[in-house]
Amino acid sequence: MSTLEEFWELVVRVWQDGVFGINIAHIVLALAILLVFMTLRNLFTRFILEALKRGASRTKTDLDDRILAALNEPIRFIPVVMGVFFATSVLNVEDGTRAFFYNLNRSLVAFTIFWMFYCVTAPVGHVLMKAKGVLTKAMVDWIVKTARIAFVLLGAATILEMWGIAVGPIIAGLGLFGVAVALGAQDLFKNLIAGLFVIGERRFNAGDWVQVEGVVEGTVQQIGFRTTTIRRFDRAPVYVPNARLADNAVTNFSRMTHRRILWMIGVEYRTTMEQLRTIRDEIERYILEHDEFAKPEEVPTFVRIDSFNDSSIDIMVYCFTNTIVWGDWLEIKERLAYRIKEIVEGAGTSFAFPSRSLYLETLPDAPEVFPLSPPRPAASPSEE
């Protein structure tokens, strides 16, 4: 009987002391509370989010809708934080363990808050995109990326301070380390600063057709911190360091207002003055009467007899199209070429082609030509 009593006392002692001095009943209760919050997590967040969405739907702006969509996961994490808080509150623990639980709960709250800030940067960046006259897409991307990095660093520093880890000495150590790294990573910082200048000067945006002198020509895909991705017309991506973009001449074809047509049309020398005037006037009339060509008030437009070439009389056609789309520009050039051919042939003349005339004269002191074979003897009358 005494043995049974000792066993029961052992069971009671284990139940009371539990794990690390915590009563097992309290541990079971804490786990039950945490399990309840985890079970009701989807139901809780569904009600909260639905109520917030109904309120946001009544507003005229879509910013609140985007913010709620971005905060979906952090809001779903709130019941977990609450479950951990209430579960640790029922545990009867020593002061050291209670301080640990206190810092744990503070860290979870801080993590959730900075996670929300991190997620909100995306919809705020979408709002900044509407300020096209002030900020470009590349600028907004950089602002969003910088803000996210800042929230991550601030959140990490806050949590470390909660656990009694001094952030100041770490930052000072990183500063010394950064000086050493900067000496060996000058190109990295050079490209970073060059990228800031490229974005600040608004040389180009994503989607622009650019040509970097001596480097690459293609469409800008993304302006990054260190490199800019330009996709060539054969669809191969080229990663250009931002320093090359800052130091080299960059032509932005997407910002041109017109596309130029410059032709030298050669006609035969037998073309008369009247025919030349007819060809010139008809070509000029066609350009001026069609709206697909820019007017002389906007851009220079010339159709002139330009020069006397070796084998042709050259007519210069210098004009601009209103479209800057390459395919449309090619169609306009094609129609102009058809019309010029009709005009030249209708005037009764033809296009010239390279030719050369050789005039051979017998020189008085020319040497006698030496025959390649001996002359045959004359036939006798009998042989005939």
LINFENJO-V875370 format. One record per helix or strand. SS is the DSSP state (@ for helix, = for strand). FROM is the first residue (numbers start at 1). TO is the last residue. Records with the same first field share a line. If there is no record, write none. Layout:
BEGIN
SS->FROM-TO / FROM-TO
END
This chain:
BEGIN
@->2-17 / 24-39 / 41-57 / 63-70 / 72-89 / 95-129 / 137-162 / 167-184 / 186-201 / 242-247 / 253-255 / 273-289 / 326-346
=->19-19 / 22-22 / 209-212 / 216-223 / 227-232 / 237-241 / 250-252 / 259-267 / 293-293 / 302-308 / 313-321 / 351-351
END
